[in-house]
Amino acid sequence: MIETFALGDVVRMKKPHACGTDTWTVTRVGADVKLKCHGCGRVVMLDRLAFLKAAKQIIGKETESCRSSSQSES
């Protein structure tokens, strides 16, 4: 279980998403946490407690090149 996280962190979750990947990017932080899947681009929101229980580890920060390419696809 992780304790601290920030906007733009790449997080590995305990269970994989339906698309098969288990890495997500944190796109919003507050009472709820908004995550974007690295495999399929799906966006989900979890309450903070559910996110903290489901997160396994922080891998690192999302790079600017990843962020700009994902925004151009939208």
C-alpha positions, 0 to 999 in steps of 0.5 A, a space after each residue: 500500500 502506498 502512502 503518498 502520491 502526486 499528480 502525474 505519477 505512474 502507478 502499478 495497481 494490484 490487479 490488472 485492468 480488463 485490457 491487460 495492463 496494470 499501470 495507470 497515470 494519476 490525472 487528478 488528486 483530491 477526495 477522489 483520484 482520477 486515473 488513466 489506463 496506459 493500455 487502453 486510455 480508459 479514465 476511471 475515478 476512485 475514492 482516495 481510500 479505494 485507490 490507496 488499497 488498490 495501488 501497489 507501487 509508484 513507478 515514476 513520473 509520466 514524461 512530457 512526451 507521453 502526456 503530449 501524445 496522449 492529449 493529441 489523440 483525444 
